[in-house]
C-alpha cells in the first residue's frame, strides 16, 4: 500500500525520470514501476518481478551516475569555453587596436600621396616654364644667328671698303708728295688732288654709315638677349612673375625717354604691389652709360606708380663700373645669367 502511495503522483515521477532519461525511456520505466508497485500492493508479485524491479532501479542509479558525470564534464567544458571566450575578446581588442593603427597609417599614406601629387604638379609646371624659356631662347638665338650673319657680311663689306680706302689714301699720299714736288708746275695736278680728296671724303662718309648700321645691329642683339636672360633671372632668383620685356619709348614731362628694357613684374609674396623693370643693355657697360641711365631711372620714379627696379645688363663691366652700379643701388645682370 505504501508503494502504491509513492507511485500515485505519476506526473511528478515522470518529471524526475525525464531529467535522466529521454521521454520515451522515462515513460516505459515509469510503466514498469507502476506495474510492479501495483502487483506488490495486491500481493501477487513474483520473485522475478522483484528482481526485475531491482535491476530497473540499478539501471536508474547507473544512469544517474552517468548523468552526474556528464554534468561535471559539461561544467568543465563550460569553464574552458568561458576562458576561450575571454581570450577571444582580448584578441578582438588587439585586432581593433591594430585596425585603428592601420587606419591611421592609411591616413598618413594618403596625405603623403597627396603631397607627392602636388609636388609632381609643381615640377611639371616648372618644366613647362623651362621649356617655354628654352623655346624663347632658341628663337632669340636663331634671330641672333641671322643678325650675326648680317653683321659678318657688313664687317666683310666694311673691311673691303677699308681696304679700298687704304689704297685710295695711299694714292692720295703719293699724289700729295707729287703735288709738293710739282706744286708750281701744273694746275692739273691740283685738280686731280681735289677730285681724289672728294672721292676719299665720300668713301669715309659711306664707311661712317656702315659703322653706324653695324652698331645698331649689334645693339639690337644685346637687347633681345637681355629680355630673355633678365626674365629668367628674376624668376629663378626671386620667383617673380615677369611680363614680356621690350624696348620702350615713354613720353615724360613733354619729352621722349628711350628705355632699352621695360616691363612689369609681380612678386607673389606681395601681389598688390606694382613693380616696374627699367633696364639698360650694353655690350661693354661704362661709367658714363651708368650715369646717363641714372637720369632715366629718376624720370621713371617721377612718372610711374609703383616700385622701380633698375637693372643694368651687359656682356662685360670693369670693376669700377660694377662699383658704380652698386653705389647707385641698381642690379647688374651679366649675359650668362649672373645677378650682382
ChimeraX attribute file (.defattr): number of C-alpha atoms within 10 A of each C-alpha:
attribute: neighborCount
match mode: 1-to-1
recipient: residues
	/A:1	11
	/A:2	10
	/A:3	14
	/A:4	18
	/A:5	10
	/A:6	12
	/A:7	17
	/A:8	13
	/A:9	10
	/A:10	13
	/A:11	11
	/A:12	10
	/A:13	16
	/A:14	18
	/A:15	13
	/A:16	11
	/A:17	19
	/A:18	14
	/A:19	12
	/A:20	18
	/A:21	17
	/A:22	10
	/A:23	14
	/A:24	10
	/A:25	13
	/A:26	20
	/A:27	18
	/A:28	12
	/A:29	19
	/A:30	18
	/A:31	14
	/A:32	16
	/A:33	20
	/A:34	18
	/A:35	17
	/A:36	21
	/A:37	24
	/A:38	17
	/A:39	16
	/A:40	18
	/A:41	15
	/A:42	11
	/A:43	10
	/A:44	11
	/A:45	15
	/A:46	12
	/A:47	9
	/A:48	9
	/A:49	17
	/A:50	15
	/A:51	11
	/A:52	15
	/A:53	18
	/A:54	12
	/A:55	12
	/A:56	15
	/A:57	14
	/A:58	12
	/A:59	12
	/A:60	17
	/A:61	13
	/A:62	12
	/A:63	14
	/A:64	16
	/A:65	13
	/A:66	13
	/A:67	15
	/A:68	13
	/A:69	12
	/A:70	12
	/A:71	12
	/A:72	12
	/A:73	12
	/A:74	12
	/A:75	12
	/A:76	12
	/A:77	12
	/A:78	12
	/A:79	12
	/A:80	12
	/A:81	12
	/A:82	12
	/A:83	12
	/A:84	12
	/A:85	12
	/A:86	12
	/A:87	12
	/A:88	12
	/A:89	12
	/A:90	12
	/A:91	12
	/A:92	12
	/A:93	12
	/A:94	12
	/A:95	12
	/A:96	12
	/A:97	12
	/A:98	12
	/A:99	12
	/A:100	12
	/A:101	12
	/A:102	12
	/A:103	12
	/A:104	12
	/A:105	12
	/A:106	12
	/A:107	12
	/A:108	12
	/A:109	12
	/A:110	12
	/A:111	12
	/A:112	12
	/A:113	12
	/A:114	12
	/A:115	12
	/A:116	12
	/A:117	12
	/A:118	12
	/A:119	12
	/A:120	12
	/A:121	12
	/A:122	12
	/A:123	12
	/A:124	12
	/A:125	12
	/A:126	12
	/A:127	12
	/A:128	12
	/A:129	13
	/A:130	13
	/A:131	12
	/A:132	12
	/A:133	16
	/A:134	13
	/A:135	12
	/A:136	15
	/A:137	18
	/A:138	12
	/A:139	12
	/A:140	17
	/A:141	16
	/A:142	12
	/A:143	14
	/A:144	21
	/A:145	13
	/A:146	12
	/A:147	17
	/A:148	16
	/A:149	12
	/A:150	14
	/A:151	19
	/A:152	13
	/A:153	13
	/A:154	17
	/A:155	15
	/A:156	12
	/A:157	14
	/A:158	19
	/A:159	13
	/A:160	12
	/A:161	17
	/A:162	15
	/A:163	12
	/A:164	14
	/A:165	18
	/A:166	13
	/A:167	12
	/A:168	17
	/A:169	15
	/A:170	12
	/A:171	14
	/A:172	19
	/A:173	13
	/A:174	12
	/A:175	18
	/A:176	16
	/A:177	12
	/A:178	13
	/A:179	19
	/A:180	10
	/A:181	10
	/A:182	14
	/A:183	14
	/A:184	10
	/A:185	10
	/A:186	10
	/A:187	12
	/A:188	10
	/A:189	17
	/A:190	17
	/A:191	11
	/A:192	14
	/A:193	19
	/A:194	13
	/A:195	12
	/A:196	17
	/A:197	15
	/A:198	12
	/A:199	14
	/A:200	18
	/A:201	13
	/A:202	12
	/A:203	17
	/A:204	15
	/A:205	12
	/A:206	14
	/A:207	18
	/A:208	13
	/A:209	12
	/A:210	16
	/A:211	15
	/A:212	11
	/A:213	14
	/A:214	19
	/A:215	12
	/A:216	10
	/A:217	17
	/A:218	16
	/A:219	15
	/A:220	17
	/A:221	20
	/A:222	19
	/A:223	23
	/A:224	21
	/A:225	21
	/A:226	28
	/A:227	24
	/A:228	20
	/A:229	21
	/A:230	26
	/A:231	21
	/A:232	20
	/A:233	18
	/A:234	18
	/A:235	15
	/A:236	12
	/A:237	10
	/A:238	11
	/A:239	14
	/A:240	19
	/A:241	17
	/A:242	19
	/A:243	14
	/A:244	13
	/A:245	22
	/A:246	17
	/A:247	19
	/A:248	14
	/A:249	12
	/A:250	16
	/A:251	11
	/A:252	13
	/A:253	10
	/A:254	7
	/A:255	8
	/A:256	10
	/A:257	15
	/A:258	14
	/A:259	19
	/A:260	24
	/A:261	24
	/A:262	22
	/A:263	18
	/A:264	17
	/A:265	22
	/A:266	17
	/A:267	17
	/A:268	12
	/A:269	9
	/A:270	8
	/A:271	12
	/A:272	9
	/A:273	14
	/A:274	15
	/A:275	20
	/A:276	22
	/A:277	20
	/A:278	23
	/A:279	29
	/A:280	26
	/A:281	28
	/A:282	21
	/A:283	17
	/A:284	13
	/A:285	20
	/A:286	18
	/A:287	16
	/A:288	11
	/A:289	15
	/A:290	19
	/A:291	13
	/A:292	11
	/A:293	20
	/A:294	17
	/A:295	12
	/A:296	18
	/A:297	19
	/A:298	11
	/A:299	15
	/A:300	23
	/A:301	15
	/A:302	10
	/A:303	12
	/A:304	13
	/A:305	12
	/A:306	12
	/A:307	15
	/A:308	17
	/A:309	18
	/A:310	23
	/A:311	23
	/A:312	25
	/A:313	29
	/A:314	21
	/A:315	15
	/A:316	16
	/A:317	19
	/A:318	12
	/A:319	9
	/A:320	11
	/A:321	18
	/A:322	20
	/A:323	13
	/A:324	17
	/A:325	24
	/A:326	13
	/A:327	9
	/A:328	12
	/A:329	12
	/A:330	18
	/A:331	16
	/A:332	20
	/A:333	22
	/A:334	20
	/A:335	18
	/A:336	11
	/A:337	16
	/A:338	12
	/A:339	15
	/A:340	13
